[in-house]
Amino acid sequence: MKPTPGQSLFSTIDSTTVVVIRWGDSELDLTCGGSPMVDTDPKIAPSGPMGAATALGKRYTTEDGSVELLCTKPGDGELAVGGVALGIKSATPLPASD
């Protein structure tokens, strides 16, 4: 899969929805909870309380930063690229003002 920045991707197993912020030049397998993400909304309703494996408003990225996703709808599935789980991007500290 090679999505473009701004494209929405949907989980096929839970309510997780992400928007692509950055995607490298290569085609990679993006999964949520082990199932491939798709570009059309399968209209899956949340099933019970959310475990919050994906958190609303958080950015998920690979270690090298080549893939970055923004979670727009939380869900129970864990995001992974090529079988490697994505981590939450840490905030960049602002410089001190003296």
Contact map, one row per residue, 1 for C-alpha under 8 A:
11100000000000000000000000111100000000000000000000000000000000000000000000000000000000000000000000
11110000000000000000001011110000000000000000000000000000000000000000000000000000000000000000000000
11111010000000000001001000000000000000000000000000000000000000000000000000000000000000000000000000
01111110000000000001011000000000000000000000000000000000000000000000000000000000000000000000000000
00111110000000000011111000000000000000000000000000000000000000000000000000000000000000000000000000
00011111000000000011100000000000000000000000000000000000000000000000000000000000000000000000000000
00111111100000000011000000000000000000100000000000000000000000000000000000000000000000000000000000
00000111110000001111000000000000000000100000000000000000000000000000000000000000000000000000000000
00000011111000001111000000000000000011111000000000000000000000000000000000000000000000000000000000
00000001111100111100000000000000000011111100000000000000000000000000000000000000000000000000000000
00000000111111111000000000000011001111000100000000000000000000000000000000000000000000000000000000
00000000011111100000000000000001001111000101000000000000000000000000000000000000000000000000000000
00000000001111100000000000000001101000000001000000000000000000000000000000001000000000000000000000
00000000001111110000000000000000000000000001111000000000000000000000000000111000000000000000000000
00000000011111111000000000000000000000000011110000000000000000000000000011110000000000000000000000
00000000011001111100000000000001000000000000000000000100000000000000001111111000000000000000000000
00000001111000111110000000000000000000000000000000000000000000000000001111100000000000000000000000
00000001110000011111000000000000000000000000000000000000000000000000111110000000000000000000000000
00001111100000001111100000000000000000000000000000000000000000000000111100000000000000000000000000
00111111100000000111111000000000000000000000000000000000000000000001110000000000000000000000000000
00001100000000000011111000000000000000000000000000000000000000000011110000000000000000000000000000
00011000000000000001111100000000000000000000000000000000000000000111100000000000000000000000000000
01111000000000000001111110000000000000000000000000000000000000000111000000000000000000000000000000
00000000000000000000011111100000000000000000000000000000000000000110000000000000000000000000000000
01000000000000000000001111100000000000000000000000000000000000000000000000000000000000000000000000
01000000000000000000000111110000000000000000000000000000000000000000000000000000000000000000000000
11000000000000000000000111111000000000000000000000000000000000000000000000000000000000000000000000
11000000000000000000000001111100000000000000000000000000000000000000000000000000110000000000000000
10000000000000000000000000111110000100000000000000000000000000000000000000000000111000000000000000
10000000000000000000000000011111000110000000000000000000000000000000000000000011110000000000000000
00000000001000000000000000001111111110000000000000000000000000000000000000000111111000000000000000
00000000001110010000000000000111111110000000000000000000000000000000000000001111000000000000000000
00000000000010000000000000000011111000000000000000000000000000000000000000011111000000000000000000
00000000000000000000000000000011111100000000000000000000000000000000000000001101000000000000000000
00000000001110000000000000000011111110000000000000000000000000000000000000000000000000000000000000
00000000001100000000000000001111011111000000000000000000000000000000000000000000000000000000000000
00000000111100000000000000000111001111100000000000000000000000000000000000000000000000000000000000
00000000111100000000000000000000000111111000000000000000000000000000000000000000000000000000000000
00000011110000000000000000000000000011111000000000000000000000000000000000000000000000000000000000
00000000110000000000000000000000000001111100000000000000000000000000000000000000000000000000000000
00000000110000000000000000000000000001111111000000000000000000000000000000000000000000000000000000
00000000011100000000000000000000000000011111000000000000000000000000000000000000000000000000000000
00000000000000100000000000000000000000001111100000000000000000000000000000000000000000000000000000
00000000000111100000000000000000000000001111110000000000000000000000000000000000000000000000000000
00000000000001100000000000000000000000000011111000000000000000000000000000000000000000000000000000
00000000000001100000000000000000000000000001111111000000000000000000000000100000000000000000000000
00000000000001000000000000000000000000000000111111000000000000000000000000000000000000000000000000
00000000000000000000000000000000000000000000011111000000000000000000000000000000000000000000000000
00000000000000000000000000000000000000000000011111100000000000000000000000000000000000000000000000
00000000000000000000000000000000000000000000011111110000000000000000000001110000000000000000000000
00000000000000000000000000000000000000000000000011111000000000000000000000110000000000000000000000
00000000000000000000000000000000000000000000000001111110000000000000000001110000000000000000000000
00000000000000000000000000000000000000000000000000111110000000000000000001111100000000000000000000
00000000000000010000000000000000000000000000000000011111010000000000001001111110000000000000000000
00000000000000000000000000000000000000000000000000011111110000000000001011100000000000000000000000
00000000000000000000000000000000000000000000000000000111110000000000001111000000000000000000000000
00000000000000000000000000000000000000000000000000000011111000000000011100000000000000000000000000
00000000000000000000000000000000000000000000000000000111111100000000011000000000000000011000000000
00000000000000000000000000000000000000000000000000000000111110000001111000000000000000011000000000
00000000000000000000000000000000000000000000000000000000011111000001111000000010000001111000000000
00000000000000000000000000000000000000000000000000000000001111101111100000000000000001111000000000
00000000000000000000000000000000000000000000000000000000000111111111000000000000100011100000000000
00000000000000000000000000000000000000000000000000000000000011111100000000000000000001100000000000
00000000000000000000000000000000000000000000000000000000000001111110000000000000000000000000000000
00000000000000000000000000000000000000000000000000000000000011111111000000000000000000000000000000
00000000000000000000011100000000000000000000000000000000000011111111000000000000000000000000000000
00000000000000000000111100000000000000000000000000000000000011011111100000000000000000000000000000
00000000000000000001111000000000000000000000000000000000001111001111110000000000000000000000000000
00000000000000000111110000000000000000000000000000000000001110000011111000000000000000000000000000
00000000000000000111100000000000000000000000000000000000111100000001111100000000000000000000000000
00000000000000011110000000000000000000000000000000000111111100000000111111000000000000000000000000
00000000000000011110000000000000000000000000000000000001100000000000011111000000000000000000000000
00000000000000111100000000000000000000000000000000000011000000000000001111100000000000000000000000
00000000000000111000000000000000000000000000000001011111000000000000001111110000000000000000000000
00000000000001111000000000000000000000000000010001111110000000000000000011111000000000000000000000
00000000000001110000000000000000100000000000000001111100000000000000000001111100000000000000000000
00000000000011010000000000000001110000000000000000001100000000000000000000111110000000000000000000
00000000000000000000000000000011110000000000000000001100000000000000000000011111000011000000000000
00000000000000000000000000000111100000000000000000000100000100000000000000001111100011000000000000
00000000000000000000000000000111110000000000000000000000000000000000000000000111111111000000000000
00000000000000000000000000011110000000000000000000000000000001000000000000000011111111000000000000
00000000000000000000000000011110000000000000000000000000000000000000000000000001111100000000000000
00000000000000000000000000001010000000000000000000000000000000000000000000000001111110000000000000
00000000000000000000000000000000000000000000000000000000000000000000000000000001111111000000000000
00000000000000000000000000000000000000000000000000000000000001000000000000000111101111100000000000
00000000000000000000000000000000000000000000000000000000000111100000000000000111100111110000000000
00000000000000000000000000000000000000000000000000000000000111100000000000000000000011111000000000
00000000000000000000000000000000000000000000000000000000011110000000000000000000000001111100000000
00000000000000000000000000000000000000000000000000000000011110000000000000000000000000111110000000
00000000000000000000000000000000000000000000000000000000000000000000000000000000000000011111000000
00000000000000000000000000000000000000000000000000000000000000000000000000000000000000001111100000
00000000000000000000000000000000000000000000000000000000000000000000000000000000000000000111110000
00000000000000000000000000000000000000000000000000000000000000000000000000000000000000000011111000
00000000000000000000000000000000000000000000000000000000000000000000000000000000000000000001111100
00000000000000000000000000000000000000000000000000000000000000000000000000000000000000000000111110
00000000000000000000000000000000000000000000000000000000000000000000000000000000000000000000011111
00000000000000000000000000000000000000000000000000000000000000000000000000000000000000000000001111
00000000000000000000000000000000000000000000000000000000000000000000000000000000000000000000000111
